[in-house]
Amino acid sequence: MTEQQRCVLSRALADDCDFCEPTEREIADLAAYVAGTITADEFEQRAEWRMVGASY
């Protein structure tokens, strides 16, 4: 992950989590999305799976 990608990830976590504590899996998925290893659709699908307790 580039320095710019790390900065984007850090800002996204700070902006999104003023009231929550993200899980390790949420952070990993966000990092994968920022790094470009998963698409926006995959990121959203993984979030939906977490909401219903499914594994991937």
mmCIF file of the N, C-alpha and C atoms, coordinates in Angstrom:
data_MODEL
# 
_entry.id   MODEL 
# 
loop_
_atom_site.group_PDB 
_atom_site.id 
_atom_site.type_symbol 
_atom_site.label_atom_id 
_atom_site.label_alt_id 
_atom_site.label_comp_id 
_atom_site.label_asym_id 
_atom_site.label_entity_id 
_atom_site.label_seq_id 
_atom_site.pdbx_PDB_ins_code 
_atom_site.Cartn_x 
_atom_site.Cartn_y 
_atom_site.Cartn_z 
_atom_site.occupancy 
_atom_site.B_iso_or_equiv 
_atom_site.pdbx_formal_charge 
_atom_site.auth_seq_id 
_atom_site.auth_comp_id 
_atom_site.auth_asym_id 
_atom_site.auth_atom_id 
_atom_site.pdbx_PDB_model_num 
ATOM 1   N N  . MET A 1 1  ? 0.850   -1.163  0.000  1.00 0.00 ? 1  MET A N  1 
ATOM 2   C CA . MET A 1 1  ? 0.000   0.000   0.000  1.00 0.00 ? 1  MET A CA 1 
ATOM 3   C C  . MET A 1 1  ? 0.903   1.236   0.000  1.00 0.00 ? 1  MET A C  1 
ATOM 4   N N  . THR A 1 2  ? 0.573   2.179   -0.849 1.00 0.00 ? 2  THR A N  1 
ATOM 5   C CA . THR A 1 2  ? 1.380   3.389   -0.947 1.00 0.00 ? 2  THR A CA 1 
ATOM 6   C C  . THR A 1 2  ? 1.107   4.319   0.243  1.00 0.00 ? 2  THR A C  1 
ATOM 7   N N  . GLU A 1 3  ? 1.939   5.301   0.383  1.00 0.00 ? 3  GLU A N  1 
ATOM 8   C CA . GLU A 1 3  ? 1.747   6.298   1.453  1.00 0.00 ? 3  GLU A CA 1 
ATOM 9   C C  . GLU A 1 3  ? 0.404   7.014   1.280  1.00 0.00 ? 3  GLU A C  1 
ATOM 10  N N  . GLN A 1 4  ? 0.070   7.351   0.043  1.00 0.00 ? 4  GLN A N  1 
ATOM 11  C CA . GLN A 1 4  ? -1.207  8.016   -0.227 1.00 0.00 ? 4  GLN A CA 1 
ATOM 12  C C  . GLN A 1 4  ? -2.383  7.104   0.134  1.00 0.00 ? 4  GLN A C  1 
ATOM 13  N N  . GLN A 1 5  ? -2.288  5.829   -0.205 1.00 0.00 ? 5  GLN A N  1 
ATOM 14  C CA . GLN A 1 5  ? -3.356  4.886   0.137  1.00 0.00 ? 5  GLN A CA 1 
ATOM 15  C C  . GLN A 1 5  ? -3.494  4.747   1.653  1.00 0.00 ? 5  GLN A C  1 
ATOM 16  N N  . ARG A 1 6  ? -2.376  4.716   2.359  1.00 0.00 ? 6  ARG A N  1 
ATOM 17  C CA . ARG A 1 6  ? -2.423  4.639   3.834  1.00 0.00 ? 6  ARG A CA 1 
ATOM 18  C C  . ARG A 1 6  ? -3.098  5.872   4.414  1.00 0.00 ? 6  ARG A C  1 
ATOM 19  N N  . CYS A 1 7  ? -2.824  7.019   3.821  1.00 0.00 ? 7  CYS A N  1 
ATOM 20  C CA . CYS A 1 7  ? -3.449  8.262   4.272  1.00 0.00 ? 7  CYS A CA 1 
ATOM 21  C C  . CYS A 1 7  ? -4.957  8.222   4.047  1.00 0.00 ? 7  CYS A C  1 
ATOM 22  N N  . VAL A 1 8  ? -5.376  7.737   2.881  1.00 0.00 ? 8  VAL A N  1 
ATOM 23  C CA . VAL A 1 8  ? -6.802  7.612   2.578  1.00 0.00 ? 8  VAL A CA 1 
ATOM 24  C C  . VAL A 1 8  ? -7.458  6.658   3.566  1.00 0.00 ? 8  VAL A C  1 
ATOM 25  N N  . LEU A 1 9  ? -6.823  5.544   3.844  1.00 0.00 ? 9  LEU A N  1 
ATOM 26  C CA . LEU A 1 9  ? -7.352  4.568   4.790  1.00 0.00 ? 9  LEU A CA 1 
ATOM 27  C C  . LEU A 1 9  ? -7.485  5.182   6.181  1.00 0.00 ? 9  LEU A C  1 
ATOM 28  N N  . SER A 1 10 ? -6.462  5.859   6.608  1.00 0.00 ? 10 SER A N  1 
ATOM 29  C CA . SER A 1 10 ? -6.486  6.495   7.925  1.00 0.00 ? 10 SER A CA 1 
ATOM 30  C C  . SER A 1 10 ? -7.617  7.513   8.040  1.00 0.00 ? 10 SER A C  1 
ATOM 31  N N  . ARG A 1 11 ? -7.773  8.340   7.017  1.00 0.00 ? 11 ARG A N  1 
ATOM 32  C CA . ARG A 1 11 ? -8.862  9.337   7.028  1.00 0.00 ? 11 ARG A CA 1 
ATOM 33  C C  . ARG A 1 11 ? -10.231 8.679   7.011  1.00 0.00 ? 11 ARG A C  1 
ATOM 34  N N  . ALA A 1 12 ? -10.367 7.643   6.204  1.00 0.00 ? 12 ALA A N  1 
ATOM 35  C CA . ALA A 1 12 ? -11.654 6.936   6.125  1.00 0.00 ? 12 ALA A CA 1 
ATOM 36  C C  . ALA A 1 12 ? -12.020 6.326   7.468  1.00 0.00 ? 12 ALA A C  1 
ATOM 37  N N  . LEU A 1 13 ? -11.060 5.751   8.144  1.00 0.00 ? 13 LEU A N  1 
ATOM 38  C CA . LEU A 1 13 ? -11.333 5.164   9.457  1.00 0.00 ? 13 LEU A CA 1 
ATOM 39  C C  . LEU A 1 13 ? -11.687 6.238   10.476 1.00 0.00 ? 13 LEU A C  1 
ATOM 40  N N  . ALA A 1 14 ? -11.001 7.351   10.431 1.00 0.00 ? 14 ALA A N  1 
ATOM 41  C CA . ALA A 1 14 ? -11.282 8.438   11.365 1.00 0.00 ? 14 ALA A CA 1 
ATOM 42  C C  . ALA A 1 14 ? -12.647 9.055   11.104 1.00 0.00 ? 14 ALA A C  1 
ATOM 43  N N  . ASP A 1 15 ? -12.988 9.263   9.837  1.00 0.00 ? 15 ASP A N  1 
ATOM 44  C CA . ASP A 1 15 ? -14.268 9.867   9.486  1.00 0.00 ? 15 ASP A CA 1 
ATOM 45  C C  . ASP A 1 15 ? -15.440 8.947   9.765  1.00 0.00 ? 15 ASP A C  1 
ATOM 46  N N  . ASP A 1 16 ? -15.263 7.668   9.483  1.00 0.00 ? 16 ASP A N  1 
ATOM 47  C CA . ASP A 1 16 ? -16.356 6.707   9.569  1.00 0.00 ? 16 ASP A CA 1 
ATOM 48  C C  . ASP A 1 16 ? -16.593 6.217   10.994 1.00 0.00 ? 16 ASP A C  1 
ATOM 49  N N  . CYS A 1 17 ? -15.604 6.335   11.840 1.00 0.00 ? 17 CYS A N  1 
ATOM 50  C CA . CYS A 1 17 ? -15.698 5.645   13.122 1.00 0.00 ? 17 CYS A CA 1 
ATOM 51  C C  . CYS A 1 17 ? -15.628 6.569   14.330 1.00 0.00 ? 17 CYS A C  1 
ATOM 52  N N  . ASP A 1 18 ? -16.247 7.721   14.223 1.00 0.00 ? 18 ASP A N  1 
ATOM 53  C CA . ASP A 1 18 ? -16.302 8.608   15.378 1.00 0.00 ? 18 ASP A CA 1 
ATOM 54  C C  . ASP A 1 18 ? -17.094 7.979   16.511 1.00 0.00 ? 18 ASP A C  1 
ATOM 55  N N  . PHE A 1 19 ? -18.007 7.096   16.172 1.00 0.00 ? 19 PHE A N  1 
ATOM 56  C CA . PHE A 1 19 ? -18.891 6.519   17.170 1.00 0.00 ? 19 PHE A CA 1 
ATOM 57  C C  . PHE A 1 19 ? -18.795 4.995   17.238 1.00 0.00 ? 19 PHE A C  1 
ATOM 58  N N  . CYS A 1 20 ? -17.893 4.402   16.493 1.00 0.00 ? 20 CYS A N  1 
ATOM 59  C CA . CYS A 1 20 ? -17.812 2.942   16.464 1.00 0.00 ? 20 CYS A CA 1 
ATOM 60  C C  . CYS A 1 20 ? -16.366 2.473   16.580 1.00 0.00 ? 20 CYS A C  1 
ATOM 61  N N  . GLU A 1 21 ? -16.228 1.207   16.834 1.00 0.00 ? 21 GLU A N  1 
ATOM 62  C CA . GLU A 1 21 ? -14.920 0.565   16.889 1.00 0.00 ? 21 GLU A CA 1 
ATOM 63  C C  . GLU A 1 21 ? -14.891 -0.479  15.776 1.00 0.00 ? 21 GLU A C  1 
ATOM 64  N N  . PRO A 1 22 ? -14.198 -0.202  14.656 1.00 0.00 ? 22 PRO A N  1 
ATOM 65  C CA . PRO A 1 22 ? -14.203 -1.154  13.536 1.00 0.00 ? 22 PRO A CA 1 
ATOM 66  C C  . PRO A 1 22 ? -13.522 -2.462  13.908 1.00 0.00 ? 22 PRO A C  1 
ATOM 67  N N  . THR A 1 23 ? -14.008 -3.525  13.314 1.00 0.00 ? 23 THR A N  1 
ATOM 68  C CA . THR A 1 23 ? -13.395 -4.830  13.539 1.00 0.00 ? 23 THR A CA 1 
ATOM 69  C C  . THR A 1 23 ? -12.159 -4.969  12.650 1.00 0.00 ? 23 THR A C  1 
ATOM 70  N N  . GLU A 1 24 ? -11.364 -5.951  12.958 1.00 0.00 ? 24 GLU A N  1 
ATOM 71  C CA . GLU A 1 24 ? -10.173 -6.223  12.150 1.00 0.00 ? 24 GLU A CA 1 
ATOM 72  C C  . GLU A 1 24 ? -10.572 -6.553  10.712 1.00 0.00 ? 24 GLU A C  1 
ATOM 73  N N  . ARG A 1 25 ? -11.666 -7.294  10.551 1.00 0.00 ? 25 ARG A N  1 
ATOM 74  C CA . ARG A 1 25 ? -12.126 -7.667  9.211  1.00 0.00 ? 25 ARG A CA 1 
ATOM 75  C C  . ARG A 1 25 ? -12.604 -6.439  8.432  1.00 0.00 ? 25 ARG A C  1 
ATOM 76  N N  . GLU A 1 26 ? -13.292 -5.516  9.096  1.00 0.00 ? 26 GLU A N  1 
ATOM 77  C CA . GLU A 1 26 ? -13.737 -4.288  8.436  1.00 0.00 ? 26 GLU A CA 1 
ATOM 78  C C  . GLU A 1 26 ? -12.548 -3.460  7.956  1.00 0.00 ? 26 GLU A C  1 
ATOM 79  N N  . ILE A 1 27 ? -11.543 -3.360  8.800  1.00 0.00 ? 27 ILE A N  1 
ATOM 80  C CA . ILE A 1 27 ? -10.336 -2.610  8.435  1.00 0.00 ? 27 ILE A CA 1 
ATOM 81  C C  . ILE A 1 27 ? -9.619  -3.293  7.280  1.00 0.00 ? 27 ILE A C  1 
ATOM 82  N N  . ALA A 1 28 ? -9.526  -4.622  7.335  1.00 0.00 ? 28 ALA A N  1 
ATOM 83  C CA . ALA A 1 28 ? -8.861  -5.366  6.254  1.00 0.00 ? 28 ALA A CA 1 
ATOM 84  C C  . ALA A 1 28 ? -9.593  -5.176  4.936  1.00 0.00 ? 28 ALA A C  1 
ATOM 85  N N  . ASP A 1 29 ? -10.930 -5.214  4.973  1.00 0.00 ? 29 ASP A N  1 
ATOM 86  C CA . ASP A 1 29 ? -11.695 -5.027  3.743  1.00 0.00 ? 29 ASP A CA 1 
ATOM 87  C C  . ASP A 1 29 ? -11.540 -3.605  3.210  1.00 0.00 ? 29 ASP A C  1 
ATOM 88  N N  . LEU A 1 30 ? -11.561 -2.630  4.091  1.00 0.00 ? 30 LEU A N  1 
ATOM 89  C CA . LEU A 1 30 ? -11.376 -1.245  3.658  1.00 0.00 ? 30 LEU A CA 1 
ATOM 90  C C  . LEU A 1 30 ? -9.981  -1.055  3.060  1.00 0.00 ? 30 LEU A C  1 
ATOM 91  N N  . ALA A 1 31 ? -8.981  -1.658  3.690  1.00 0.00 ? 31 ALA A N  1 
ATOM 92  C CA . ALA A 1 31 ? -7.616  -1.565  3.165  1.00 0.00 ? 31 ALA A CA 1 
ATOM 93  C C  . ALA A 1 31 ? -7.523  -2.214  1.788  1.00 0.00 ? 31 ALA A C  1 
ATOM 94  N N  . ALA A 1 32 ? -8.183  -3.360  1.612  1.00 0.00 ? 32 ALA A N  1 
ATOM 95  C CA . ALA A 1 32 ? -8.169  -4.038  0.313  1.00 0.00 ? 32 ALA A CA 1 
ATOM 96  C C  . ALA A 1 32 ? -8.851  -3.184  -0.752 1.00 0.00 ? 32 ALA A C  1 
ATOM 97  N N  . TYR A 1 33 ? -9.923  -2.518  -0.372 1.00 0.00 ? 33 TYR A N  1 
ATOM 98  C CA . TYR A 1 33 ? -10.618 -1.642  -1.317 1.00 0.00 ? 33 TYR A CA 1 
ATOM 99  C C  . TYR A 1 33 ? -9.741  -0.444  -1.692 1.00 0.00 ? 33 TYR A C  1 
ATOM 100 N N  . VAL A 1 34 ? -9.153  0.195   -0.700 1.00 0.00 ? 34 VAL A N  1 
ATOM 101 C CA . VAL A 1 34 ? -8.296  1.359   -0.956 1.00 0.00 ? 34 VAL A CA 1 
ATOM 102 C C  . VAL A 1 34 ? -7.097  0.968   -1.816 1.00 0.00 ? 34 VAL A C  1 
ATOM 103 N N  . ALA A 1 35 ? -6.544  -0.218  -1.562 1.00 0.00 ? 35 ALA A N  1 
ATOM 104 C CA . ALA A 1 35 ? -5.380  -0.686  -2.328 1.00 0.00 ? 35 ALA A CA 1 
ATOM 105 C C  . ALA A 1 35 ? -5.759  -1.162  -3.730 1.00 0.00 ? 35 ALA A C  1 
ATOM 106 N N  . GLY A 1 36 ? -7.059  -1.339  -3.966 1.00 0.00 ? 36 GLY A N  1 
ATOM 107 C CA . GLY A 1 36 ? -7.498  -1.756  -5.285 1.00 0.00 ? 36 GLY A CA 1 
ATOM 108 C C  . GLY A 1 36 ? -7.526  -3.252  -5.504 1.00 0.00 ? 36 GLY A C  1 
ATOM 109 N N  . THR A 1 37 ? -7.428  -4.037  -4.443 1.00 0.00 ? 37 THR A N  1 
ATOM 110 C CA . THR A 1 37 ? -7.449  -5.494  -4.607 1.00 0.00 ? 37 THR A CA 1 
ATOM 111 C C  . THR A 1 37 ? -8.855  -6.066  -4.596 1.00 0.00 ? 37 THR A C  1 
ATOM 112 N N  . ILE A 1 38 ? -9.844  -5.266  -4.155 1.00 0.00 ? 38 ILE A N  1 
ATOM 113 C CA . ILE A 1 38 ? -11.250 -5.641  -4.310 1.00 0.00 ? 38 ILE A CA 1 
ATOM 114 C C  . ILE A 1 38 ? -11.993 -4.426  -4.874 1.00 0.00 ? 38 ILE A C  1 
ATOM 115 N N  . THR A 1 39 ? -13.093 -4.689  -5.542 1.00 0.00 ? 39 THR A N  1 
ATOM 116 C CA . THR A 1 39 ? -13.882 -3.615  -6.143 1.00 0.00 ? 39 THR A CA 1 
ATOM 117 C C  . THR A 1 39 ? -14.849 -3.031  -5.110 1.00 0.00 ? 39 THR A C  1 
ATOM 118 N N  . ALA A 1 40 ? -15.474 -1.924  -5.479 1.00 0.00 ? 40 ALA A N  1 
ATOM 119 C CA . ALA A 1 40 ? -16.482 -1.319  -4.613 1.00 0.00 ? 40 ALA A CA 1 
ATOM 120 C C  . ALA A 1 40 ? -17.634 -2.292  -4.379 1.00 0.00 ? 40 ALA A C  1 
ATOM 121 N N  . ASP A 1 41 ? -18.015 -3.022  -5.417 1.00 0.00 ? 41 ASP A N  1 
ATOM 122 C CA . ASP A 1 41 ? -19.086 -4.010  -5.274 1.00 0.00 ? 41 ASP A CA 1 
ATOM 123 C C  . ASP A 1 41 ? -18.703 -5.106  -4.289 1.00 0.00 ? 41 ASP A C  1 
ATOM 124 N N  . GLU A 1 42 ? -17.465 -5.594  -4.382 1.00 0.00 ? 42 GLU A N  1 
ATOM 125 C CA . GLU A 1 42 ? -16.994 -6.623  -3.447 1.00 0.00 ? 42 GLU A CA 1 
ATOM 126 C C  . GLU A 1 42 ? -16.958 -6.081  -2.019 1.00 0.00 ? 42 GLU A C  1 
ATOM 127 N N  . PHE A 1 43 ? -16.509 -4.845  -1.866 1.00 0.00 ? 43 PHE A N  1 
ATOM 128 C CA . PHE A 1 43 ? -16.456 -4.219  -0.550 1.00 0.00 ? 43 PHE A CA 1 
ATOM 129 C C  . PHE A 1 43 ? -17.863 -4.153  0.062  1.00 0.00 ? 43 PHE A C  1 
ATOM 130 N N  . GLU A 1 44 ? -18.836 -3.704  -0.729 1.00 0.00 ? 44 GLU A N  1 
ATOM 131 C CA . GLU A 1 44 ? -20.213 -3.608  -0.250 1.00 0.00 ? 44 GLU A CA 1 
ATOM 132 C C  . GLU A 1 44 ? -20.788 -4.985  0.072  1.00 0.00 ? 44 GLU A C  1 
ATOM 133 N N  . GLN A 1 45 ? -20.494 -5.967  -0.770 1.00 0.00 ? 45 GLN A N  1 
ATOM 134 C CA . GLN A 1 45 ? -21.008 -7.305  -0.525 1.00 0.00 ? 45 GLN A CA 1 
ATOM 135 C C  . GLN A 1 45 ? -20.435 -7.878  0.776  1.00 0.00 ? 45 GLN A C  1 
ATOM 136 N N  . ARG A 1 46 ? -19.164 -7.662  1.017  1.00 0.00 ? 46 ARG A N  1 
ATOM 137 C CA . ARG A 1 46 ? -18.556 -8.144  2.258  1.00 0.00 ? 46 ARG A CA 1 
ATOM 138 C C  . ARG A 1 46 ? -19.187 -7.470  3.471  1.00 0.00 ? 46 ARG A C  1 
ATOM 139 N N  . ALA A 1 47 ? -19.494 -6.187  3.355  1.00 0.00 ? 47 ALA A N  1 
ATOM 140 C CA . ALA A 1 47 ? -20.157 -5.481  4.455  1.00 0.00 ? 47 ALA A CA 1 
ATOM 141 C C  . ALA A 1 47 ? -21.537 -6.087  4.712  1.00 0.00 ? 47 ALA A C  1 
ATOM 142 N N  . GLU A 1 48 ? -22.253 -6.394  3.642  1.00 0.00 ? 48 GLU A N  1 
ATOM 143 C CA . GLU A 1 48 ? -23.569 -7.022  3.784  1.00 0.00 ? 48 GLU A CA 1 
ATOM 144 C C  . GLU A 1 48 ? -23.442 -8.398  4.428  1.00 0.00 ? 48 GLU A C  1 
ATOM 145 N N  . TRP A 1 49 ? -22.443 -9.162  4.033  1.00 0.00 ? 49 TRP A N  1 
ATOM 146 C CA . TRP A 1 49 ? -22.228 -10.490 4.621  1.00 0.00 ? 49 TRP A CA 1 
ATOM 147 C C  . TRP A 1 49 ? -21.940 -10.376 6.118  1.00 0.00 ? 49 TRP A C  1 
ATOM 148 N N  . ARG A 1 50 ? -21.139 -9.375  6.495  1.00 0.00 ? 50 ARG A N  1 
ATOM 149 C CA . ARG A 1 50 ? -20.839 -9.207  7.927  1.00 0.00 ? 50 ARG A CA 1 
ATOM 150 C C  . ARG A 1 50 ? -22.116 -8.898  8.704  1.00 0.00 ? 50 ARG A C  1 
ATOM 151 N N  . MET A 1 51 ? -23.005 -8.120  8.100  1.00 0.00 ? 51 MET A N  1 
ATOM 152 C CA . MET A 1 51 ? -24.242 -7.728  8.779  1.00 0.00 ? 51 MET A CA 1 
ATOM 153 C C  . MET A 1 51 ? -25.119 -8.949  9.074  1.00 0.00 ? 51 MET A C  1 
ATOM 154 N N  . VAL A 1 52 ? -25.084 -9.952  8.222  1.00 0.00 ? 52 VAL A N  1 
ATOM 155 C CA . VAL A 1 52 ? -25.907 -11.132 8.440  1.00 0.00 ? 52 VAL A CA 1 
ATOM 156 C C  . VAL A 1 52 ? -25.121 -12.281 9.058  1.00 0.00 ? 52 VAL A C  1 
ATOM 157 N N  . GLY A 1 53 ? -23.854 -12.043 9.355  1.00 0.00 ? 53 GLY A N  1 
ATOM 158 C CA . GLY A 1 53 ? -23.040 -13.045 10.029 1.00 0.00 ? 53 GLY A CA 1 
ATOM 159 C C  . GLY A 1 53 ? -22.483 -14.130 9.132  1.00 0.00 ? 53 GLY A C  1 
ATOM 160 N N  . ALA A 1 54 ? -22.510 -13.919 7.821  1.00 0.00 ? 54 ALA A N  1 
ATOM 161 C CA . ALA A 1 54 ? -21.952 -14.898 6.886  1.00 0.00 ? 54 ALA A CA 1 
ATOM 162 C C  . ALA A 1 54 ? -20.437 -14.755 6.806  1.00 0.00 ? 54 ALA A C  1 
ATOM 163 N N  . SER A 1 55 ? -19.776 -15.831 6.502  1.00 0.00 ? 55 SER A N  1 
ATOM 164 C CA . SER A 1 55 ? -18.314 -15.748 6.334  1.00 0.00 ? 55 SER A CA 1 
ATOM 165 C C  . SER A 1 55 ? -17.975 -15.746 4.855  1.00 0.00 ? 55 SER A C  1 
ATOM 166 N N  . TYR A 1 56 ? -16.790 -15.243 4.541  1.00 0.00 ? 56 TYR A N  1 
ATOM 167 C CA . TYR A 1 56 ? -16.330 -15.175 3.155  1.00 0.00 ? 56 TYR A CA 1 
ATOM 168 C C  . TYR A 1 56 ? -14.879 -15.486 3.094  1.00 0.00 ? 56 TYR A C  1 
# 
